[in-house]
């Protein structure tokens, strides 16, 4: 029994070695546990950076579209400010001592009153005539708003189509000729730019062909000079007779 007890008792050296081995295994496991979350965090950070870059690119493109729309609206506003009819309204409002807005509002009320009078002359009670006029006015305002939104959406679609077709072309790189074709002649922006681009390519090809032709002409003249210079003076004299 004492021998079994002695065998069961582990020497101190073996106990120490076993303890050190356990600590090493535990340290490796801890290191693996620490490394894995770090790698996961780095991968997540890389994905986050990529997502931020993609969002930034989208925002940049949308900012281009918004800026183009605002520039277009500013040009339209300036065109109307320089309109002689608007200048006339400003002068008339100034003579009456009111603003242009008040002048337009007074004119609108006068027209409404005239329309009500026409309806009353058709045996329609004044209150019903006024209600009919209000409904008509609301319908016209609604249709005008729908038309404005549709035009705005059409412009945005035109710009987005251009960005998808020519992603490397910035808004400030679009020539004025292209804008004129788009807003004055009714060409889509992508089609107008393609027409301008083809025109530029044709001009470049014509320039290259002209340069090649000039180079060939110069080479032929040089060869003829060499032939003449290579002749004997007596031969040149006989040839000239």
C-alpha positions in Angstrom: 0.0 0.0 0.0 2.9 2.4 0.7 4.3 1.6 -2.7 1.0 2.5 -4.4 0.9 5.6 -2.3 4.5 6.5 -3.4 3.6 5.9 -7.0 0.5 8.0 -6.7 2.5 10.9 -5.3 4.0 12.9 -8.1 7.5 14.4 -7.6 7.9 18.1 -7.3 9.8 18.4 -10.5 7.0 16.7 -12.5 4.4 18.8 -10.8 6.4 21.9 -11.7 6.8 20.8 -15.3 3.2 20.0 -15.6 2.3 23.4 -14.2 4.6 25.2 -16.7 3.2 23.2 -19.6 -0.4 24.2 -18.6 0.7 27.8 -18.3 2.2 27.7 -21.8 -0.9 26.1 -23.3 -3.1 28.7 -21.5 -0.9 31.5 -22.8 -1.1 30.2 -26.4 -4.8 30.0 -26.1 -5.0 33.5 -24.7 -2.9 34.8 -27.5 -5.0 33.2 -30.1 -8.1 34.6 -28.4 -6.6 38.0 -28.5 -5.4 37.8 -32.1 -8.7 36.7 -33.6 -10.8 39.7 -32.4 -8.0 42.1 -33.5 -7.9 40.6 -37.0 -11.7 40.8 -37.1 -11.7 44.4 -36.0 -9.1 45.3 -38.7 -11.2 43.6 -41.4 -14.3 45.4 -40.1 -12.4 48.7 -40.2 -11.3 48.0 -43.8 -14.9 47.3 -44.8 -16.0 50.4 -43.0 -13.4 52.5 -44.9 -14.5 51.0 -48.2 -18.2 51.7 -47.5 -17.4 55.3 -46.5 -15.4 55.7 -49.7 -18.3 54.4 -51.8 -20.8 56.6 -49.9 -18.4 59.6 -50.5 -18.3 58.8 -54.2 -22.0 58.7 -54.4 -22.4 61.9 -52.5 -19.8 63.5 -54.8 -21.8 62.5 -57.8 -25.0 63.7 -56.3 -23.3 66.9 -55.3 -22.4 67.4 -59.0 -25.9 66.9 -60.0 -27.3 69.3 -57.4 -24.7 71.9 -58.4 -25.5 71.6 -62.1 -29.2 72.0 -61.3 -28.6 75.1 -59.1 -26.4 76.6 -61.8 -29.1 76.0 -64.4 -31.7 77.6 -62.1 -29.4 80.6 -61.5 -29.0 81.1 -65.2 -32.8 80.9 -65.7 -33.3 83.4 -62.8 -30.8 85.8 -64.3 -32.4 85.5 -67.7 -35.8 86.4 -66.2 -34.3 89.3 -64.2 -33.0 90.8 -67.4 -36.4 90.3 -69.1 -37.9 93.6 -70.4 -41.4 92.5 -69.3 -40.2 92.1 -65.7 -38.5 95.5 -66.0 -41.8 97.0 -67.1 -43.6 95.5 -64.1 -40.9 96.9 -61.8 -41.3 100.4 -63.2 -45.1 100.2 -63.0 -45.1 98.9 -59.4 -42.7 101.7 -58.5 -45.1 104.3 -60.0 -47.9 102.9 -57.9 -45.8 102.8 -54.8 -46.1 99.0 -54.3 -44.0 96.0 -54.9 -44.0 93.7 -57.9 -45.5 91.0 -55.8 -48.4 93.3 -54.7 -48.9 94.4 -58.3 -49.2 90.8 -59.5 -51.5 89.9 -56.6 -53.8 92.9 -57.4 -53.9 91.8 -61.0 -54.7 88.3 -60.1 -57.6 89.4 -57.8 -59.0 91.5 -60.6 -58.9 88.6 -63.0 -60.6 86.4 -60.5 -63.3 89.0 -60.0 -63.8 89.1 -63.8 -64.2 85.4 -64.0 -66.7 85.3 -61.1 -68.7 87.9 -62.9 -68.8 85.8 -66.1 -70.0 82.8 -64.1 -72.7 85.0 -62.4 -73.9 86.1 -65.8 -74.5 82.4 -66.6 -77.0 82.3 -63.7 -74.6 80.7 -61.3 -74.8 82.0 -57.7 -71.8 84.1 -56.6 -70.9 81.7 -53.8 -70.9 78.7 -56.2 -69.0 80.7 -58.8 -66.3 81.6 -56.2 -66.0 78.0 -55.1 -65.7 76.8 -58.7 -63.0 79.4 -59.3 -61.1 78.2 -56.2 -61.3 74.6 -57.3 -60.1 75.5 -60.8 -57.2 77.5 -59.3 -56.3 74.7 -57.0 -56.3 72.3 -59.9 -54.1 74.6 -62.0 -51.7 75.0 -59.1 -51.5 71.2 -58.6 -50.9 70.6 -62.3 -48.2 73.3 -62.3 -46.5 71.7 -59.3 -46.6 68.3 -60.8 -45.1 69.6 -64.0 -42.3 71.4 -62.1 -41.5 68.2 -60.2 -41.5 66.2 -63.4 -39.2 68.6 -65.1 -36.9 68.5 -62.1 -36.9 64.7 -62.1 -36.2 64.7 -65.9 -33.2 66.9 -65.4 -31.8 64.7 -62.6 -32.3 61.6 -64.8 -30.5 63.3 -67.6 -27.5 64.2 -65.4 -27.4 60.7 -63.8 -27.4 59.1 -67.3 -24.5 61.4 -68.3 -22.6 60.5 -65.2 -23.1 56.8 -65.8 -22.0 57.1 -69.4 -19.1 59.4 -68.8 -18.0 58.8 -65.2 -14.6 60.5 -65.7 -16.0 63.8 -67.1 -16.5 66.4 -64.4 -19.3 69.0 -64.7 -16.8 71.9 -65.2 -15.3 70.0 -68.1 -18.4 70.0 -70.2 -18.1 72.6 -72.9 -20.5 75.5 -73.3 -21.4 74.2 -76.7 -22.8 71.0 -75.1 -24.9 73.0 -72.6 -26.4 75.1 -75.4 -27.3 72.0 -77.4 -29.0 70.6 -74.3 -31.0 73.5 -73.1 -31.5 75.5 -76.3 -31.8 72.8 -78.9 -33.4 70.1 -76.7 -30.6 67.4 -77.0 -30.1 65.1 -74.1 -26.9 65.9 -72.3 -25.4 62.5 -73.1 -26.2 62.8 -76.8 -25.0 66.4 -77.0 -21.7 65.4 -75.4 -21.3 62.5 -77.8 -22.0 64.7 -80.8 -19.4 67.2 -79.5 -16.9 64.4 -78.9 -17.3 62.9 -82.4 -16.8 66.4 -83.8 -13.6 66.8 -81.9 -12.4 63.4 -83.1 -13.1 64.2 -86.7 -11.2 67.5 -86.4 -8.2 65.6 -84.9 -8.3 63.0 -87.7 -8.4 65.8 -90.3 -5.4 67.5 -88.6 -3.5 64.2 -88.5 -4.2 63.5 -92.2 -3.2 67.0 -93.2 0.1 66.7 -91.2 0.8 63.3 -92.9 0.1 64.8 -96.3 2.4 67.7 -95.7 5.1 65.3 -94.4 4.8 63.2 -97.6 4.9 66.3 -99.8 8.0 67.6 -98.0 9.7 64.1 -98.3 8.9 64.0 -102.1 10.4 67.5 -102.6 13.5 66.5 -100.7 13.9 63.4 -102.9 13.6 65.5 -106.1 16.2 67.9 -104.8 18.6 65.1 -104.1 18.1 63.7 -107.6 18.8 67.1 -109.1 21.8 67.7 -107.0 23.1 64.3 -107.9 23.2 65.1 -111.7 26.3 66.3 -113.6 26.1 70.1 -114.4 26.3 69.2 -118.1 23.4 66.9 -117.8 21.4 69.6 -116.1 22.2 71.9 -118.9 21.2 69.5 -121.6 17.9 68.7 -119.7 17.0 72.4 -119.6 17.2 72.8 -123.4 
